[in-house]
Amino acid sequence: MTKKFQVKIRAYGHMADFNIEAEDSAESIEQAILDKIGKKGILLKDSKRMFSTSKCWITYEEVVDDISSRPLQEEKVVRT
């Protein structure tokens, strides 16, 4: 079963943020990232934040689209 993941790359003063669909395994996620980059499906933008120009970070997290449950945060407002 494939899942949706949000991928963030911070590399050499540039950044990219995109979604992929992959199996929940390191190999599948890595291959999906490489496929997306290989198709030139992402655009590395100059980072306004100062990231290291000599290092690269790649992070990912599963995207959960669950609209049936209650919101993550709610606030009750009482008007008088």
C-alpha positions, 0 to 999 in steps of 0.5 A: 500500500502506498502512502503520501510523504512530504519531503524537504531537502535543504542542500548547499544553500538551496531548498525544496519541498514536495510530496511523493507517494511510496511504500513505507520503506526506506528503499521505496521512499529513496527511489520515489525521491530520486524519480521525482528529482530525475524527472526535474519535478522539483525546483530548488529555490535559494533559501532565505534562511542561512543553511550550510552551503557545504551540507545536505539534509533530506527529511520526510514525514507521512502526510495524513489527510483525515478530515473525519476526526476532530481538529488537532486544536480547538478553542471554545469561545464564550461571548458575554 
